[in-house]
């Protein structure tokens, strides 16, 4: 089974949602707002990829004022990324893909841009939304953990030579970044967390083959509020309130039967 960082995030957040989405293919179409965000993100990624490949981008930029603003703002704050030193011998590749087998799973990562030389390797990732306030949440996201882990496992770099930088193109004033460094302690911790999660997945898959569904999150979890499977999982807020009332009904009947 191939697994991406998005699947690991979902598996860790709610195993039952992972089951519905990836095993049963029950995901509903994206909303218009979601589609619009995905389209903007795809266009910017395509623009950066074509630029890195040396392909013409004038037509893409001229037809889209939003892309013009983003590219102009990014060029002003990170010129070293867009116009690297010609004399540099650094390896650069856009949409760089790597895979790593762990247990019975093939982990796949795609770096928006990988820059590497004899001293260090940098992973760059483009985000077309504003810089998040919670740095720790992004550090614990499987994209950060898995991307750095796979690069360490599939290269000759030691963890301390690796870093990952997120660029948030659509921040209010100008593009902003968050950089995460890496070390051996983090690498060992990620290895443990990853192997534990994959062993758990194997157990859940074995039980699923015998008719047992994946576990659900705790009733009342905030993750259920916006989940498209809330009703299917009997976690719809209205359903929960009805169930609570139904549990109270026998007691109410008993109270009414007590003579005055």
C-alpha positions as CSV (number, residue, x, y, z in Angstrom):
1,X,0.0,0.0,0.0
2,X,1.3,3.5,-0.9
3,X,1.0,6.1,1.8
4,X,1.4,9.9,1.6
5,X,1.8,12.4,4.4
6,X,-1.9,13.3,3.9
7,X,-3.0,9.7,4.5
8,X,-0.8,9.5,7.6
9,X,-2.3,12.7,9.0
10,X,-5.8,11.4,8.5
11,X,-5.0,7.9,9.9
12,X,-3.6,9.5,13.0
13,X,-6.4,12.0,13.4
14,X,-9.3,9.5,12.8
15,X,-8.8,5.9,11.7
16,X,-12.5,5.6,10.7
17,X,-12.3,8.6,8.4
18,X,-9.3,7.0,6.8
19,X,-11.3,3.8,6.2
20,X,-14.2,5.7,4.6
21,X,-12.0,7.9,2.5
22,X,-9.3,5.5,1.2
23,X,-10.5,2.0,1.6
24,X,-14.2,2.6,0.7
25,X,-13.7,5.6,-1.6
26,X,-16.6,7.5,-0.1
27,X,-15.2,11.0,-0.3
28,X,-17.7,13.5,-1.6
29,X,-16.7,16.1,-4.2
30,X,-14.9,19.2,-3.0
31,X,-17.0,22.3,-2.4
32,X,-16.7,25.3,-4.8
33,X,-14.5,27.1,-2.2
34,X,-12.3,24.1,-1.8
35,X,-12.0,23.7,-5.6
36,X,-11.1,27.3,-6.0
37,X,-8.3,27.0,-3.3
38,X,-7.0,23.9,-5.0
39,X,-7.0,25.5,-8.4
40,X,-5.0,28.5,-7.1
41,X,-2.5,26.2,-5.4
42,X,-2.1,24.1,-8.5
43,X,-1.5,27.1,-10.7
44,X,1.2,28.5,-8.5
45,X,2.9,25.1,-8.2
46,X,2.8,24.8,-12.0
47,X,4.2,28.3,-12.4
48,X,7.1,27.6,-10.0
49,X,7.8,24.2,-11.6
50,X,7.9,25.6,-15.1
51,X,10.2,28.4,-14.0
52,X,12.6,26.0,-12.3
53,X,12.7,23.9,-15.6
54,X,13.6,27.0,-17.6
55,X,10.3,26.9,-19.5
56,X,8.5,30.2,-20.4
57,X,6.1,31.5,-17.8
58,X,5.1,34.8,-19.3
59,X,1.8,33.6,-20.7
60,X,0.8,32.1,-17.3
61,X,1.6,35.3,-15.4
62,X,0.1,37.7,-18.0
63,X,-3.2,35.9,-17.9
64,X,-3.5,35.9,-14.1
65,X,-3.1,39.1,-12.0
66,X,-3.1,37.1,-8.8
67,X,-0.1,35.0,-10.0
68,X,1.6,38.2,-11.0
69,X,1.2,39.7,-7.5
70,X,2.4,36.5,-5.8
71,X,5.4,36.1,-8.0
72,X,6.4,39.7,-7.7
73,X,6.1,39.6,-3.9
74,X,8.0,36.3,-3.6
75,X,10.8,37.6,-5.8
76,X,11.2,40.7,-3.5
77,X,11.6,38.7,-0.3
78,X,13.4,35.5,-1.6
79,X,15.4,36.5,-4.6
80,X,18.1,33.9,-3.8
81,X,15.5,31.2,-4.4
82,X,14.4,32.5,-7.8
83,X,17.8,33.7,-9.0
84,X,20.4,31.2,-7.6
85,X,24.1,31.8,-7.9
86,X,25.2,30.6,-11.4
87,X,28.5,29.5,-10.0
88,X,26.8,27.3,-7.4
89,X,27.1,23.6,-7.9
90,X,23.9,22.9,-5.9
91,X,21.4,20.3,-7.1
92,X,18.0,21.8,-7.7
93,X,14.9,19.9,-8.7
94,X,11.2,20.9,-8.7
95,X,8.5,18.3,-7.9
96,X,11.3,15.9,-6.7
97,X,9.8,12.5,-5.7
98,X,11.2,10.0,-3.3
99,X,9.9,6.7,-2.0
100,X,10.8,4.6,1.1
101,X,9.6,1.2,2.1
102,X,8.8,0.9,5.8
103,X,7.3,-2.5,6.8
104,X,4.8,-3.4,4.1
105,X,4.1,0.2,3.0
106,X,5.6,2.4,0.4
107,X,5.9,6.0,1.6
108,X,5.9,8.6,-1.1
109,X,6.9,12.3,-0.8
110,X,7.1,15.0,-3.4
111,X,9.2,18.1,-2.6
112,X,8.0,21.3,-4.3
113,X,11.7,22.2,-4.6
114,X,14.8,20.4,-3.3
115,X,18.1,22.3,-3.1
116,X,21.2,20.3,-2.1
117,X,25.0,20.8,-2.1
118,X,27.9,19.1,-0.3
119,X,27.0,20.8,3.0
120,X,23.2,20.6,3.3
121,X,19.9,19.8,1.7
122,X,16.8,22.0,1.8
123,X,13.2,21.1,1.2
124,X,11.0,24.0,0.1
125,X,7.2,23.8,0.1
126,X,4.8,26.4,-1.4
127,X,1.6,27.2,0.5
128,X,-1.0,29.5,-1.1
129,X,-2.5,30.5,2.2
130,X,-1.5,32.7,5.1
131,X,1.2,31.8,7.6
132,X,-0.4,29.8,10.4
133,X,-0.1,31.0,14.0
134,X,0.6,27.5,15.5
135,X,4.2,26.6,14.6
136,X,4.1,23.5,16.8
137,X,1.1,22.1,14.9
138,X,2.9,22.4,11.6
139,X,6.0,20.8,13.1
140,X,3.9,17.8,14.2
141,X,2.2,17.5,10.9
142,X,3.2,14.4,9.0
143,X,4.3,16.5,6.0
144,X,7.1,18.0,8.1
145,X,8.0,14.8,9.9
146,X,7.8,12.5,6.8
147,X,9.5,14.8,4.3
148,X,12.6,15.2,6.5
149,X,12.6,11.5,7.6
150,X,12.5,10.2,4.1
151,X,15.2,12.5,2.9
152,X,17.5,11.4,5.7
153,X,16.8,7.7,5.0
154,X,17.3,8.0,1.3
155,X,20.4,10.2,1.1
156,X,23.9,10.4,2.6
157,X,23.1,13.5,4.7
158,X,22.9,13.3,8.4
159,X,19.7,14.8,10.0
160,X,21.5,17.9,11.2
161,X,22.3,18.8,7.5
162,X,18.6,18.9,6.6
163,X,15.9,21.5,6.8
164,X,12.4,22.2,5.5
165,X,11.0,25.6,4.8
166,X,7.4,26.4,4.1
167,X,6.7,29.6,2.1
168,X,3.3,31.1,2.7
169,X,2.7,33.1,-0.5
170,X,-0.6,34.7,0.4
171,X,0.3,36.3,3.7
172,X,-1.2,39.7,4.3
173,X,1.8,42.0,3.8
174,X,4.3,39.8,2.0
175,X,5.2,36.1,1.7
176,X,6.4,34.7,4.9
177,X,8.3,31.5,5.8
178,X,8.6,28.9,8.6
179,X,11.8,26.9,8.7
180,X,12.3,23.6,10.5
181,X,15.7,22.2,11.2
182,X,16.3,18.6,11.9
183,X,18.5,16.4,14.2
184,X,19.1,12.8,15.1
185,X,16.9,12.8,18.1
186,X,13.9,14.0,16.0
187,X,14.8,11.4,13.4
188,X,14.7,8.5,15.9
189,X,11.5,9.8,17.4
190,X,9.8,10.0,14.0
191,X,11.0,6.5,13.2
192,X,9.4,5.2,16.3
193,X,6.1,7.1,15.7
194,X,6.0,6.0,12.1
195,X,6.6,2.3,12.9
196,X,4.0,2.4,15.7
197,X,1.4,3.9,13.4
198,X,2.1,1.5,10.6
199,X,1.9,-1.5,12.9
200,X,-1.4,-0.3,14.1
201,X,-2.6,0.2,10.6
202,X,-1.7,-3.4,9.8
203,X,-3.7,-4.6,12.7
204,X,-6.7,-2.5,11.7
205,X,-6.5,-3.8,8.1
206,X,-6.5,-7.4,9.3
207,X,-9.5,-6.8,11.5
208,X,-11.2,-4.8,8.7
209,X,-10.9,-7.9,6.4
210,X,-12.9,-9.8,9.0
211,X,-15.7,-7.2,9.1
212,X,-14.4,-5.0,12.0
213,X,-14.4,-1.3,11.2
214,X,-11.5,1.0,12.0
215,X,-11.7,2.8,15.4
216,X,-13.5,6.1,15.8
217,X,-12.4,9.2,17.7
218,X,-13.9,9.9,21.1
219,X,-17.6,11.0,20.9
220,X,-17.9,14.7,20.9
221,X,-14.5,15.3,19.3
222,X,-14.2,18.6,17.4
223,X,-13.0,16.6,14.4
224,X,-16.6,15.2,14.0
225,X,-18.1,18.7,13.7
226,X,-17.0,19.3,10.1
227,X,-16.6,15.7,9.0
228,X,-18.6,14.6,6.0
229,X,-19.0,11.1,7.6
230,X,-20.5,12.4,10.9
231,X,-24.0,11.1,10.2
232,X,-22.6,7.8,8.8
233,X,-20.6,7.3,12.0
234,X,-23.6,8.3,14.2
235,X,-21.5,11.3,15.3
236,X,-23.9,14.0,13.9
237,X,-24.6,16.5,16.7
238,X,-28.3,16.2,16.2
239,X,-28.2,12.4,16.3
240,X,-26.2,12.6,19.5
241,X,-28.7,14.9,21.1
242,X,-31.6,12.6,20.1
243,X,-29.7,9.6,21.5
244,X,-29.1,11.4,24.8
245,X,-32.8,12.2,25.1
246,X,-33.7,8.6,24.3
247,X,-31.5,7.4,27.1
248,X,-33.4,9.7,29.5
249,X,-36.9,8.7,28.4
250,X,-37.2,5.5,30.6
251,X,-36.3,7.6,33.7
252,X,-38.8,10.2,32.7
253,X,-41.5,7.5,32.4
254,X,-40.6,6.1,35.8
255,X,-40.9,9.6,37.4
256,X,-44.3,10.0,35.9
257,X,-45.4,6.7,37.4
258,X,-44.5,7.6,40.9
259,X,-47.8,8.4,42.8
260,X,-48.2,11.8,44.2
